[in-house]
């Protein structure tokens, strides 16, 4: 994937390309399965414990959650508008549950988001694969 020129201009991002990787549906399924084994259902109840994807990219983790645990509330937060647009096209994912924001700068309160007014705990997920300086990879 690549940044669109709109992303570069509107977000003041570095103009050089970046490397982007996405999660797999089986990978997210494995994470959810591991959480179910480790924590009792009363702690991470699929109907009341939201899955919050910090840096939701193209929305594949949200799709996996929706397919594997359809009752689980979810929220995706993504910086790049072009990826937000892609994720909002996934039929099974509610586009209202995908927010275009920088989860690090404090402009969006993802910790206590009104989209997920559930008490803690929440499942916070971040799969960081974006690299803005490809020459560093060759070192």
BELTA-V450768 format. One line per field, one symbol per residue. phi: phi as a letter, one per 20 degrees, with the letter a starting at -180 (. if undefined). A space follows every 10 residues. Layout:
BEGIN
phi=???
END
This chain:
BEGIN
phi=.bfeffffff dleffffcdc cdfdffffgf fffffffedf ffedgfecdf ddeenflenf fffgfffecg effbbdccfe gfffgfffef gfdfffecde aefeenfcef fcgffcffff ecedcbdece cecggffef
END
